[in-house]
Amino acid sequence: SVPFLIRLFPSVLTKFVYLNFLAFPFFADFRRPELLVNNTISLYLTTEPGVTVGVWHTVPGSRGAEAQGKDQRWYEEALADAHPVIIYLHGNGGTR
């Protein structure tokens, strides 16, 4: 019966393959990454009208002491210095 249901409702297959309706860890506030990861802030980028993407900016541990207590402006300026930037694309889980 499972192949028959998948044939009738193909969207069910994508839901169970990608599990993008689950947010793990459960009940985590992804707008406050400092509770989960050190030296991290949450930023939002507008990619096109009506589309906003949330991202986390994490500085390396070597700059952790320098980042303590800094605001969003400091993190934005840290992106413009000579240090390399690594972009990690986690997939399509729907969370950061």
C-alpha positions, 0 to 999 in steps of 0.5 A: 500500500505504501507505493500506491500512496506515494504514487497518489501523493508524491509530496508525502515522499519528499516530506519523509525523505527530507524531513523538512517539517522537523526542527531539531533540536526541539524548542531551540530559539534560533534567533539567539544562537549565543545560547547554543554556540559561542561567539555567534550572532544571528543576521538576516539578509534580504535576497529579493523582495519578500525573501529574507534568509537568516544566517549565523555569523560565528567568529573563530575561537582565537577571536572569542575573547575579543568578541565577548560582549560585542554588538552586531556592528562589530561582527559586521566589521569583522566580516570586512577584515583580512581574515578568510570567511568560510560559508557552510551550507547545511542543507534543506532542514529548514533550520540553522 
